[in-house]
Amino acid sequence: MTKKLSAAVVVLLFSQLYFSQEKTNSETKEKQIEGVVITKTKKAVEQKADRTIFDFSEQESLNTGSAMEGIKKLPGLVATDIAGMMYQGKMLEVYLNGRPLNISSNDLNSFLEGMPANSIERIEVITQPGAEFPASSGGAIMNIITNKNANKYLTATYSGNYAFTNDDKFRSRTNNSLSLNARNKYFGWQLRVGQSYREGEMMSNQDNLVFSNTERVSRGAFAKAGITVDLNYDKLLLNYDIYHNNNDNTTSSNGSYLLPTAGLNQYTALDAANTNNLRQEIVATYQKRFDDKNKKLDFEAGYSRADNAFYQDNIYNRSTLLGDLNLGRYLDNTSLMQVSNFKVDFSQPIKILDEGKISLGGLYEHQMFDTESEGITNLEYERNTASSYVEFQTKWKKFDFTLGTRAENYDISGTTRLRDENGILQEGELTPFNKFKLFPNASVQYSFMNQLYLAFNYNKKITLPSISALNPNNNTFEGPNSTNIGNPYLQPTIYDNFEIKLSAFDYAFIGYNVSSINNQVAQSLSREGDVIKNEQVNIPNMRIHNFNIGLPVPFMIFTQPLSEIMKMNFNADKINFLYVYAGYMKHEIKEIDPKGMWIVNLMAQVILPQNIKMTANYNVLSKRAGFYYFESEQPFNNSFDVTFAKKFMNDRLTLSVYGKDLFNTQETQLHSRPITGQAVFLYNKTDTRNFGFSVNYKIPTKNKLAKEDSNLLNNDKKEDTGMVPLP
């Protein structure tokens, strides 16, 4: 009875919060009409039928440090080096401003660690991508949307962050960015530039066979430029983005291995490695508009290029049987990826039941990926994708319906060259993938009342093997006891996704989803003798079950009677509350039957005197949890973070101080469960405990009535409600 009463109190309270805020906003607009100043309160978390939206711009606990640090705090999201990125049990395809990044694994982690979190406006996790998204979006999409701030006059925003760790020695982390925005009567432009510097340490134990300590220094820089030209009602947008990462690793290691004729050889070694990434993208978009503002036609052409170089040098190798050696350059790898595409999207209202809309379009994409090792081209990969889609949306009374399908034709081919056990170079053709497939999607949403929805969703998707998984040079470290290679023969993954979700007042929800998967790509870690083998493989058949719940609990329900609470007018961003997220995920793999995983995220907001906002985050994933071919031995992603923030100068200046992973508990301790070979124990600990401060200053425009334009930096029609902002 107590649980039912508590749930009723929360629902009633947040319904009052919603209607009170509607009333407050209405009164605010009436009072401010004379000054023509309209303010809008952003929601920290917003639930929609097909996605969950997390606002970064106003949450100091998320927008300090790197983008990766902020992303790891999102409730329901799992981000690890082993498992990759998952949300509510679904593997995530990462998009930037509506377009896929086409990078993953180590490159993706480096990219997100080098991106300042304060450059993000919001993140949309699209759990049910419709036909408008490529079928290769897989189970779900994480769309990172960079912030917007363009006015009729030149403005500038500076953001800076400094943090340090001090485990065994002092290490620094900084990032700085500057945004310039301007507009005149002919065109508007934006420029954002930034840099990041990060020192870090990682300690590792691989099956008590190899112990290593890695010192990391990561340097990043980026520039994003956009220009828009108004052509009456139409618009022409041009974007150019460039990202550069230059990372150095120095690894000291010790271990032992058996020499066939001499016995056990114990060694200590020092290795130095460097990774240099350069990613560039240029996009041109023409937006055609009509008298009917709900009708639109978009043309987009884009080209991206990613250059990657990696080398590892052995400085010394001292062993009991072989003496002092200098093994020189272990690895010398490069890769080049090029992607070009052209797409057309059209939508217009049509009369279906009460109201409706039809969307249709097409996409052609060509991708080339070449890798080299020691001057030998060992992979030539080519993919051509042609697709088209049609999707209908309609409303009938309290029901919203979506029905669509996407047709995609794939032509994937290539050549690989690998050395066999005797060092002889062998050439072979990749397993071709030439198929035409249909990917349907359907959803039904019923509105019980205002802001209370029940949704049913289904979609069929495909995920192509990531470039890093295909790359035969996917090495991050090589030593006497380890091999780490990609698999150019991986096959695409097919998903059938089903979901049911009940959402209330944008913040509370309960849901269940299941994915039936063929050829899931997963990491496999096994041991043969004294050598640990790390490779990418296909899991033939599996299912992922996920049950999750999110619930806000205002602290006032413990101190005030419900009758008094119902009389209040308040803003959700100005009250003290606890947001609880809990999820249970089960990977169903016939061969190993992994155990389920509990995911818990607690986020508390407390308004202190002087309007200082304290935000505390606690995250943990349960021990003995199975995911793919691994099982955790201790809770991981286990961390507690605290942020104190205060705004000054009419909210133009924000200062924050924070501590992350205060109890130094975030570590990885697991063992593998390979189909063949011996299991491997793996332990990793990085210096995640750090302290720092951040500053964000927005220089005000001279004209308070200046109209704010849409984000020019890689704008996309799926950022908000699926409609392009109109002039």
GINORRA-V631210 format. One line per field, one symbol per residue. ss: DSSP state (@ for helix, = for strand, . for the rest). psi: psi as a letter, one per 30 degrees, with the letter a starting at -180 (. if undefined). A space follows every 10 residues. Layout:
ss=???
psi=???
This chain:
ss=.@@@@@@@@@ @@@@@@@@@@ @@@@@@@@@@ @@@@@..... ....===... =====..... .....=@@@@ @.....==== ...====..= ======..== ....@@@@@@ @@@@.=@@@= ======.... ....@@@..= ======...= ....====== ======...= ========== ===...==== ========== ======...= ========== ========== =..======= ========== =========. ..======== ========== =========. .....===== ========== =========. ..===..=== ========== ========== ..=.====== ========== ===..===== ========== ======..== ========== =========. ....=====. ..======== =========. .========= ===...@@@@ ........=. .===...... ..======== ====...=== ========== ========.. ========== ========== ====@@@@.. .@@@@..... .@@@..==== ========.. ......==== ========@@ @========= =....==..= ==...===== ========.. ..======== .......=== ==.....=.. ======...= ========.. ........=. .......... .......
psi=eeeeeeeeee eeefeeeeee eeeeeeeeee fgeefhjklk kkkekkkleg lkkkkfegjf fegkaleeee effkkfkkjl fefakkkhfk kkkkljhfkk fglabeeeee eeffkkfgfk elkkjjfika ffkkfgfbel kjjjjllkik lflklkkkkl kklllhdflk klklkklkkk klkafelllk kklllkkkkl kkkkjjhgek klkkkkjkkl klkkkkkkkk icflkkkkkk kkkkkjkkkj kklkallkke ffakjklklk kklkkjkjkk kkkkkkjkll ejfgklkkkk klklkjkkkk lkkjeljklf ffakljfbje kjkllkkkkk lklkkkllkl jjbellkkkl alkkkkkkjk lkjhfkjgkj kkkkkklllk kkklkjcgkk kkkllkkkkk jkllkkjkka fggkkkklkl jljjkklkjl kkkkkkjelk gjkkkkkklk lkkkkleeef jfgikfkkaf gkkjlljfgk llkkkjkkkk kkkkhfeklk lklkkkkkhk klkkklkjbg kkkjlklkje klkkkkklkk kkjkfffffk leeeeffkjl kffglklkkk kklkkjkjje efilllkkkk kkkkkkjllg hkkkkkkkkk kllhkkkbhl kkflklhjlk kkkkkkklhh gfkkkkklkk heghfjlkjl klilellllk kkkkklifjl kallkkkjkl lfjfgkkkll kfjhlkfged gfkkkl.
